[in-house]
Amino acid sequence: MTEKRLHIIVSGLVQGVGFRMFVMREASARGLSGWTRNLPDGTVEVEAQGNAGLIDEFIGQTRIGPARSSITSIKVRETAIDASERGFRIVT
């Protein structure tokens, strides 16, 4: 099983619309680990890791977001796997 970890910055109307909860549900449904948080500039930051195919599905859903959100851009880069990480969480 090929695994990968992605660092993601999502811009647009993504704060105050349930975006982090949406991300956590989508990641957890796929058994991914990582975290998400709001950034002071109004974007949302996400790190997610797991099965490469499931990560790709997750990115597809992240590009859509919850109903009240409006995504204007998403920046994705691959980063090093964190073997100690378990579960997906919202951090502040």
C-alpha contacts under 8 A as a table, 3 or more apart, distances in Angstrom:
res1	aa1	res2	aa2	distance
1	M	51	N	6.61
2	T	51	N	5.86
2	T	52	A	5.77
3	E	49	Q	6.96
3	E	50	G	5.05
3	E	51	N	4.49
3	E	52	A	5.02
3	E	81	I	7.93
4	K	49	Q	5.47
4	K	50	G	5.78
4	K	51	N	6.58
4	K	52	A	5.56
4	K	55	I	7.54
4	K	78	E	7.22
4	K	79	T	7.71
4	K	80	A	7.68
4	K	81	I	6.38
5	R	47	E	6.96
5	R	48	A	5.52
5	R	49	Q	3.98
5	R	50	G	6.65
5	R	78	E	5.83
5	R	79	T	5.53
5	R	80	A	6.26
5	R	81	I	5.43
5	R	82	D	7.96
6	L	46	V	7.91
6	L	47	E	5.56
6	L	48	A	5.48
6	L	49	Q	6.34
6	L	76	V	6.50
6	L	77	R	5.61
6	L	78	E	4.48
6	L	79	T	5.62
7	H	45	E	7.46
7	H	46	V	5.86
7	H	47	E	4.58
7	H	48	A	6.86
7	H	76	V	5.78
7	H	77	R	5.40
7	H	78	E	6.20
7	H	79	T	6.51
8	I	45	E	5.71
8	I	46	V	4.94
8	I	47	E	6.18
8	I	74	I	6.83
8	I	75	K	5.52
8	I	76	V	4.60
8	I	77	R	6.66
9	I	43	T	6.63
9	I	44	V	5.76
9	I	45	E	4.67
9	I	46	V	6.41
9	I	74	I	5.67
9	I	75	K	5.15
9	I	76	V	6.75
10	V	14	V	7.35
10	V	43	T	5.59
10	V	44	V	5.20
10	V	45	E	6.47
10	V	71	I	7.00
10	V	72	T	7.84
10	V	73	S	5.99
10	V	74	I	4.53
10	V	75	K	6.57
11	S	14	V	6.62
11	S	42	G	7.28
11	S	43	T	4.82
11	S	44	V	6.79
11	S	71	I	5.94
11	S	72	T	5.61
11	S	73	S	5.16
11	S	74	I	6.24
12	G	42	G	7.79
12	G	43	T	6.93
12	G	69	S	7.62
12	G	70	S	5.61
12	G	71	I	4.67
12	G	72	T	4.75
12	G	73	S	6.80
13	L	17	V	7.56
13	L	42	G	7.98
13	L	69	S	5.23
13	L	70	S	4.87
13	L	71	I	6.29
13	L	72	T	7.88
14	V	17	V	6.13
14	V	18	G	7.70
14	V	19	F	5.66
14	V	42	G	7.34
14	V	43	T	6.52
14	V	44	V	6.63
14	V	69	S	5.45
14	V	70	S	6.69
14	V	71	I	7.00
15	Q	18	G	7.12
15	Q	19	F	6.53
15	Q	38	N	6.91
15	Q	42	G	6.47
15	Q	43	T	7.15
15	Q	44	V	7.25
16	G	19	F	7.45
17	V	66	P	7.53
17	V	68	R	5.59
17	V	69	S	5.86
18	G	21	M	5.39
18	G	22	F	6.13
18	G	66	P	6.99
18	G	68	R	7.85
18	G	69	S	7.98
19	F	22	F	4.98
19	F	23	V	6.16
19	F	65	G	6.56
19	F	66	P	6.20
19	F	69	S	7.00
20	R	23	V	5.03
20	R	24	M	6.14
20	R	36	T	6.24
20	R	37	R	6.83
20	R	38	N	7.83
20	R	44	V	7.61
20	R	90	I	6.84
21	M	24	M	5.01
21	M	25	R	6.14
21	M	90	I	7.73
22	F	25	R	5.20
22	F	26	E	6.17
22	F	65	G	7.03
22	F	66	P	6.26
23	V	26	E	5.17
23	V	27	A	6.04
23	V	36	T	7.48
23	V	62	T	6.70
23	V	65	G	7.81
24	M	27	A	5.18
24	M	28	S	5.93
24	M	35	W	7.68
24	M	36	T	7.51
24	M	88	F	6.29
24	M	89	R	6.53
24	M	90	I	7.18
25	R	28	S	5.16
25	R	29	A	5.97
26	E	29	A	5.23
26	E	30	R	6.59
26	E	58	F	6.43
26	E	61	Q	7.43
27	A	30	R	5.31
27	A	31	G	6.31
27	A	32	L	5.05
27	A	33	S	7.04
27	A	48	A	7.46
27	A	58	F	6.47
27	A	88	F	6.85
28	S	31	G	4.94
28	S	32	L	5.72
28	S	33	S	7.37
28	S	87	G	7.31
28	S	88	F	6.33
29	A	32	L	7.69
30	R	54	L	6.20
30	R	58	F	7.70
31	G	50	G	7.26
31	G	87	G	7.60
32	L	48	A	6.38
32	L	49	Q	5.58
32	L	50	G	4.98
32	L	51	N	7.57
32	L	54	L	7.86
32	L	55	I	7.55
32	L	87	G	6.76
32	L	88	F	6.69
33	S	48	A	5.66
33	S	49	Q	5.40
33	S	50	G	6.55
33	S	85	E	6.53
33	S	86	R	5.51
33	S	87	G	4.44
33	S	88	F	4.51
33	S	89	R	7.99
34	G	46	V	7.53
34	G	47	E	5.23
34	G	48	A	4.46
34	G	49	Q	6.18
34	G	85	E	6.89
34	G	86	R	7.33
34	G	87	G	6.44
34	G	88	F	4.64
34	G	89	R	6.51
35	W	46	V	5.82
35	W	47	E	5.45
35	W	48	A	6.57
35	W	88	F	5.31
35	W	89	R	4.73
35	W	90	I	5.50
35	W	91	V	6.53
36	T	44	V	7.05
36	T	45	E	5.57
36	T	46	V	4.31
36	T	47	E	6.45
36	T	89	R	6.60
36	T	90	I	4.99
36	T	91	V	6.06
37	R	44	V	5.75
37	R	45	E	5.41
37	R	46	V	6.66
37	R	90	I	5.91
37	R	91	V	5.30
37	R	92	T	5.89
38	N	42	G	6.89
38	N	43	T	6.18
38	N	44	V	4.58
38	N	45	E	6.30
38	N	92	T	7.22
39	L	42	G	5.75
39	L	43	T	5.42
39	L	44	V	5.72
39	L	45	E	6.73
40	P	43	T	7.31
48	A	55	I	7.43
48	A	88	F	7.90
49	Q	55	I	6.81
49	Q	81	I	6.97
50	G	54	L	7.04
50	G	55	I	6.32
51	N	54	L	5.30
51	N	55	I	6.09
52	A	55	I	5.01
52	A	56	D	6.29
53	G	56	D	5.14
53	G	57	E	6.47
54	L	57	E	4.99
54	L	58	F	6.12
55	I	58	F	4.92
55	I	59	I	6.21
56	D	59	I	5.15
56	D	60	G	6.38
57	E	60	G	5.11
57	E	61	Q	6.50
58	F	61	Q	5.21
58	F	62	T	6.11
59	I	62	T	4.89
59	I	63	R	6.19
60	G	63	R	5.29
60	G	64	I	6.81
61	Q	64	I	5.14
61	Q	65	G	6.15
62	T	65	G	5.07
63	R	71	I	6.71
63	R	74	I	7.00
64	I	71	I	7.08
65	G	69	S	6.06
65	G	70	S	7.41
65	G	71	I	7.19
66	P	69	S	5.54
71	I	74	I	7.51
82	D	85	E	5.70
